Amino acid sequence: MLKKLLISEEEQSRILNLHKEAISKSKNKIRLDEGFSQTVYDVQKKLKPKYGSLLGRSGKNLDGVDGIFGGKTITALKKYQKDNNLPITGKIDTKTVMSMGIKSLQKKSEEKNKVSGTESCVAVDNTLCNKISDKNESTIGNGGGEGCSEYVRKMTGNYLGNAWQAFVNAKTKGSVLYNMFTDGSINWDNIRNSKFVNSDSCSCFELEGEGKDKSCKNGSKISSTISSFYPSKSNVNLSSLKVGDIVGMYYGNSGNKGKAFCERAVQNRQLDKTGIYQDKTPFTFNTHVGYVGAIKNGIPIIFHSVHGERLATPGTKLLSKDGEAMITWVVSMGGKNEKKVDFLSNEGPKWWEVSK
């Protein structure tokens, strides 16, 4: 027979609190063992209203909100990122958190950046990372009048030749990642049939030196015609770019469009005096060249030189013909180095010689 014991209210309260504490510790242990994350839990709650069907039936409410980062959460997260024009990473990154308005996580991220004194950068040191922007073009130095291809050659150690010949030489050392000239973006039948140039009209551009569009007869007209052939935007996949990739660009203010086109048309496609191309395959030309010098907050930063002024431009600013420049091709050099090095040196960082 069990005896009934009389205890004080104070002792009863103490015992109940011990039970609560034990239950709480048990729950926390289970959560930790199962990989519970408060961050994941908060993100799942934000995903639930619209993407709940993708989260599954796990969790205490069978709604997929369980604080565990699994395959179904990744699927829902990618759908959210796609619908909100965010990089489709499937990861809980800063941009996604900010888009969701999870203020507590935003604050932690801001505090982290404040403590470190820098934002997330790949391949450059903190000094330069703070100097460049993932939203706007930044000036990072002056090389003293060097051409864009000379600058890229100095900084990457690759032989490029002229800006408009850079693709031909670069692709022998890497793999073609994107090419506007051969992916259907440019109507080559329209170019060939228009016969707007021939070997005679192109002869002026064969002279050495740059800026020949202004001095050659009909140079400006040829330049504007070439510009009209370009599509309005670039379809390059910026997320595929890696540090060290060589980037060709259409540069709106270049005075070398005629020279760039004619040199390739006459020498490589046997353009004759009647305006007929003996070789009718597309060819790649451009008026500007740069390279991926850094990745900042997930955005590839293109380093290039305009009349010696060294610039760092986010790839997002190089997608339209209406902008200063537009990416026309990319040769991937395989992301040879992601070690932080000094890109401010006038001699150029020899990152291809730096071991990881």
C-alpha positions as CSV (number, residue, x, y, z in Angstrom):
1,M,0.0,0.0,0.0
2,L,1.4,3.4,-1.0
3,K,1.6,6.0,1.6
4,K,0.6,9.5,0.9
5,L,3.2,12.1,1.8
6,L,2.3,15.7,2.6
7,I,4.9,18.2,1.3
8,S,5.0,22.0,1.4
9,E,4.1,24.1,-1.6
10,E,7.7,25.3,-1.7
11,E,9.0,21.7,-2.0
12,Q,6.3,20.9,-4.6
13,S,7.4,23.9,-6.7
14,R,11.1,22.8,-6.5
15,I,10.3,19.3,-7.7
16,L,8.2,20.6,-10.6
17,N,10.9,22.9,-11.7
18,L,13.4,20.0,-11.6
19,H,11.1,18.1,-13.9
20,K,10.7,21.1,-16.3
21,E,14.5,21.5,-16.4
22,A,15.1,17.8,-17.1
23,I,12.5,17.9,-19.9
24,S,14.0,21.0,-21.4
25,K,17.5,19.5,-21.4
26,S,16.1,16.3,-23.0
27,K,14.5,18.3,-25.8
28,N,17.6,20.3,-26.4
29,K,19.6,17.1,-26.6
30,I,17.3,15.6,-29.1
31,R,17.4,18.7,-31.2
32,L,21.2,18.8,-31.2
33,D,21.4,15.1,-32.0
34,E,19.1,15.6,-35.0
35,G,21.0,18.5,-36.3
36,F,18.5,21.2,-35.2
37,S,19.4,24.8,-36.2
38,Q,17.4,27.8,-35.1
39,T,18.5,29.6,-38.3
40,V,17.1,26.8,-40.5
41,Y,13.9,26.8,-38.3
42,D,13.4,30.5,-38.8
43,V,13.9,30.2,-42.6
44,Q,11.5,27.3,-42.8
45,K,8.8,29.4,-41.1
46,K,9.3,32.0,-43.7
47,L,9.1,29.4,-46.5
48,K,6.0,27.7,-45.1
49,P,3.2,30.0,-46.3
50,K,4.0,29.7,-50.0
51,Y,6.3,26.7,-50.2
52,G,5.0,24.5,-47.5
53,S,4.1,21.7,-49.9
54,L,7.8,21.4,-50.8
55,L,8.9,21.2,-47.1
56,G,7.3,17.8,-46.4
57,R,5.5,16.5,-43.3
58,S,8.3,16.5,-40.7
59,G,8.3,18.5,-37.5
60,K,6.0,18.5,-34.5
61,N,3.2,20.1,-36.5
62,L,3.9,17.9,-39.6
63,D,4.4,21.0,-41.7
64,G,8.1,20.6,-42.6
65,V,9.3,23.2,-40.0
66,D,11.7,21.1,-38.0
67,G,15.0,23.1,-38.0
68,I,16.8,20.5,-39.9
69,F,18.5,21.4,-43.2
70,G,17.6,18.6,-45.5
71,G,16.9,18.0,-49.2
72,K,13.3,19.2,-49.0
73,T,14.3,22.5,-47.4
74,I,16.9,23.0,-50.1
75,T,14.3,22.4,-52.8
76,A,11.9,24.9,-51.3
77,L,14.8,27.4,-50.8
78,K,15.8,27.2,-54.4
79,K,12.3,27.8,-55.5
80,Y,12.1,30.8,-53.3
81,Q,15.4,32.2,-54.6
82,K,14.3,31.7,-58.2
83,D,10.9,33.4,-57.6
84,N,12.7,36.3,-56.0
85,N,15.5,36.8,-58.6
86,L,18.2,35.7,-56.1
87,P,21.2,33.5,-56.9
88,I,19.9,29.9,-56.9
89,T,22.3,28.5,-54.4
90,G,20.1,26.4,-52.2
91,K,22.0,27.9,-49.3
92,I,20.9,30.2,-46.5
93,D,23.1,33.1,-47.5
94,T,23.0,36.8,-46.6
95,K,21.0,37.9,-49.6
96,T,18.3,35.3,-49.0
97,V,18.1,36.1,-45.3
98,M,17.8,39.8,-46.1
99,S,15.1,39.1,-48.7
100,M,13.1,37.2,-46.1
101,G,13.4,40.0,-43.6
102,I,14.8,37.8,-40.8
103,K,16.1,40.8,-38.8
104,S,17.8,38.8,-36.1
105,L,20.0,37.0,-38.6
106,Q,20.6,40.3,-40.6
107,K,21.9,41.9,-37.4
108,K,24.3,39.0,-36.8
109,S,25.5,39.2,-40.4
110,E,26.0,43.0,-40.1
111,E,27.8,42.6,-36.8
112,K,30.1,40.0,-38.3
113,N,31.0,42.3,-41.2
114,K,31.5,45.2,-38.7
115,V,33.9,43.1,-36.6
116,S,36.0,41.8,-39.5
117,G,36.0,45.3,-41.2
118,T,35.4,43.7,-44.6
119,E,32.8,41.9,-46.7
120,S,33.1,38.5,-48.1
121,C,35.8,38.4,-50.8
122,V,37.7,35.7,-52.7
123,A,41.3,36.2,-54.1
124,V,41.9,39.7,-52.8
125,D,43.1,40.9,-49.4
126,N,41.0,43.0,-47.0
127,T,42.5,46.3,-48.2
128,L,41.3,45.8,-51.8
129,C,38.1,44.1,-50.7
130,N,37.1,47.2,-48.9
131,K,38.0,49.3,-51.9
132,I,35.9,47.5,-54.5
133,S,32.1,47.2,-54.6
134,D,29.8,44.4,-55.6
135,K,27.3,47.1,-56.8
136,N,29.2,49.8,-58.6
137,E,32.4,50.3,-60.6
138,S,35.5,51.2,-58.5
139,T,38.8,52.7,-59.5
140,I,41.7,50.7,-58.1
141,G,44.7,52.4,-59.6
142,N,46.5,53.8,-62.6
143,G,48.9,51.9,-64.8
144,G,50.1,54.8,-66.9
145,G,48.4,54.4,-70.3
146,E,48.6,50.7,-70.8
147,G,46.0,49.0,-73.1
148,C,43.4,46.6,-71.7
149,S,45.0,43.5,-73.2
150,E,48.5,44.5,-72.0
151,Y,47.0,45.0,-68.5
152,V,45.3,41.5,-68.5
153,R,48.5,39.9,-69.9
154,K,50.5,41.5,-67.1
155,M,48.1,40.5,-64.4
156,T,47.4,36.9,-65.4
157,G,50.6,35.8,-67.3
158,N,48.7,34.8,-70.4
159,Y,49.6,35.8,-73.9
160,L,46.6,37.5,-75.4
161,G,47.8,39.8,-78.3
162,N,45.4,42.6,-79.3
163,A,42.1,42.9,-77.5
164,W,40.2,41.7,-80.6
165,Q,42.6,38.7,-81.0
166,A,42.5,37.8,-77.3
167,F,39.9,35.1,-77.6
168,V,41.9,33.1,-80.2
169,N,45.0,33.0,-77.9
170,A,43.2,32.7,-74.6
171,K,41.2,29.6,-75.6
172,T,44.4,27.7,-76.3
173,K,45.1,27.9,-72.5
174,G,41.6,27.5,-71.2
175,S,38.1,26.4,-72.1
176,V,35.4,28.5,-73.7
177,L,32.7,29.1,-71.1
178,Y,30.5,31.6,-73.1
179,N,30.6,33.1,-76.6
180,M,28.0,35.5,-77.8
181,F,29.4,35.3,-81.3
182,T,28.6,31.6,-81.7
183,D,25.6,30.9,-79.4
184,G,23.0,32.4,-81.8
185,S,22.9,35.8,-80.2
186,I,24.3,37.4,-83.3
187,N,22.7,37.0,-86.8
188,W,25.7,36.2,-89.0
189,D,23.6,35.7,-92.1
190,N,22.5,39.4,-91.7
191,I,26.1,40.5,-91.3
192,R,27.4,38.6,-94.4
193,N,24.4,39.5,-96.6
194,S,24.6,43.2,-95.8
195,K,28.1,43.5,-97.3
196,F,28.7,46.7,-95.4
197,V,32.4,46.2,-95.6
198,N,34.9,44.6,-98.0
199,S,38.7,44.2,-98.1
200,D,39.1,47.7,-99.7
201,S,37.1,49.5,-97.1
202,C,38.8,47.5,-94.3
203,S,42.3,48.3,-95.6
204,C,42.6,51.5,-93.6
205,F,42.1,49.6,-90.4
206,E,45.1,47.3,-91.2
207,L,47.5,50.1,-90.2
208,E,49.2,49.8,-86.8
209,G,47.8,51.7,-83.9
210,E,44.5,52.1,-82.1
211,G,41.6,54.5,-82.5
212,K,41.5,54.1,-86.3
213,D,37.7,54.4,-86.6
214,K,38.0,58.2,-86.4
215,S,40.7,58.6,-88.9
216,C,39.6,56.0,-91.5
217,K,37.1,57.1,-94.2
218,N,33.6,55.9,-93.2
219,G,35.1,54.6,-90.0
220,S,32.3,56.0,-87.8
221,K,29.6,54.5,-90.1
222,I,31.3,51.1,-90.0
223,S,31.6,51.3,-86.3
224,S,27.9,52.2,-85.8
225,T,26.9,49.4,-88.2
226,I,28.9,46.9,-86.2
227,S,27.4,48.1,-82.9
228,S,23.9,47.5,-84.4
229,F,24.8,43.8,-84.9
230,Y,25.2,43.2,-81.2
231,P,22.2,42.0,-79.1
232,S,20.9,44.3,-76.4
233,K,22.1,42.1,-73.5
234,S,24.6,39.4,-72.6
235,N,23.4,35.9,-71.6
236,V,26.5,35.0,-69.7
237,N,25.9,33.0,-66.5
238,L,27.8,35.1,-63.9
239,S,27.6,32.4,-61.3
240,S,29.8,30.1,-63.4
241,L,32.7,32.6,-63.5
242,K,35.8,32.0,-61.4
243,V,38.8,34.0,-60.4
244,G,41.3,34.2,-63.3
245,D,38.8,33.7,-66.1
246,I,39.4,36.0,-69.2
247,V,36.5,38.1,-70.2
248,G,36.0,39.8,-73.6
249,M,33.7,42.8,-73.8
250,Y,31.8,45.1,-76.2
251,Y,33.0,48.5,-75.2
252,G,30.6,51.2,-76.4
253,N,33.1,54.1,-76.3
254,S,35.9,52.2,-78.1
255,G,37.3,53.7,-81.3
256,N,38.4,50.3,-82.5
257,K,35.2,48.6,-83.6
258,G,36.1,48.9,-87.3
259,K,39.7,47.7,-86.7
260,A,38.5,44.8,-84.5
261,F,35.9,43.6,-87.0
262,C,38.0,44.1,-90.2
263,E,41.2,42.5,-88.9
264,R,39.4,39.3,-88.1
265,A,37.2,39.4,-91.2
266,V,40.0,39.9,-93.7
267,Q,42.7,37.8,-92.1
268,N,40.6,34.9,-90.7
269,R,37.6,34.8,-93.0
270,Q,39.1,35.9,-96.3
271,L,36.8,38.9,-96.9
272,D,37.3,39.9,-100.5
273,K,36.8,43.1,-102.5
274,T,33.2,42.3,-103.3
275,G,32.2,41.8,-99.7
276,I,32.0,38.1,-99.8
277,Y,33.5,35.9,-97.0
278,Q,35.3,32.8,-98.3
279,D,35.0,31.3,-94.9
280,K,31.4,31.7,-93.7
281,T,31.8,30.5,-90.1
282,P,31.3,33.0,-87.3
283,F,34.3,34.7,-85.8
284,T,35.0,36.2,-82.4
285,F,36.1,39.8,-82.0
286,N,35.7,42.5,-79.4
287,T,37.1,45.8,-78.4
288,H,37.9,45.4,-74.7
289,V,39.2,42.6,-72.4
290,G,39.5,42.1,-68.7
291,Y,39.6,39.2,-66.2
292,V,37.8,38.1,-63.1
293,G,40.0,39.5,-60.4
294,A,37.8,38.8,-57.4
295,I,34.5,37.4,-56.2
296,K,32.7,39.7,-53.7
297,N,29.6,38.6,-52.0
298,G,29.1,36.0,-54.7
299,I,29.4,38.6,-57.5
300,P,32.4,38.2,-60.0
301,I,34.4,41.5,-60.2
302,I,35.9,42.2,-63.6
303,F,39.3,43.9,-63.5
304,H,40.2,45.9,-66.6
305,S,42.1,49.0,-67.8
306,V,40.7,51.9,-69.7
307,H,43.6,54.1,-71.0
308,G,45.6,53.1,-68.0
309,E,42.9,53.6,-65.4
310,R,42.5,50.3,-63.5
311,L,38.8,49.5,-62.8
312,A,37.0,46.9,-60.9
313,T,33.4,46.4,-62.3
314,P,30.8,44.0,-60.9
315,G,29.7,41.5,-63.6
316,T,26.1,42.6,-63.0
317,K,27.1,46.0,-64.6
318,L,28.3,44.3,-67.7
319,L,25.2,42.7,-69.1
320,S,23.7,45.4,-71.3
321,K,24.8,47.1,-74.5
322,D,23.4,50.3,-73.1
323,G,26.0,50.2,-70.3
324,E,29.7,51.1,-70.5
325,A,30.6,47.6,-71.6
326,M,29.0,44.2,-72.1
327,I,30.5,40.7,-71.7
328,T,30.7,39.0,-75.1
329,W,32.8,35.9,-74.2
330,V,34.5,34.1,-71.3
331,V,37.4,31.7,-71.4
332,S,37.6,29.8,-68.2
333,M,41.1,29.4,-66.8
334,G,39.8,26.9,-64.2
335,G,39.8,29.2,-61.1
336,K,43.6,28.6,-60.7
337,N,43.8,30.5,-57.5
338,E,41.5,31.6,-54.7
339,K,44.3,32.7,-52.3
340,K,44.1,36.3,-51.2
341,V,46.9,38.2,-52.9
342,D,47.8,41.8,-53.5
343,F,46.2,43.1,-56.7
344,L,47.3,46.7,-56.1
345,S,50.9,46.1,-57.1
346,N,51.9,48.0,-60.2
347,E,53.8,44.9,-61.3
348,G,50.7,42.8,-61.0
349,P,50.2,39.9,-58.7
350,K,51.6,36.6,-60.0
351,W,48.7,34.6,-58.7
352,W,49.4,31.8,-61.2
353,E,52.7,31.2,-59.3
354,V,51.1,31.3,-55.8
355,S,50.2,27.9,-54.4
356,K,47.0,27.4,-52.5
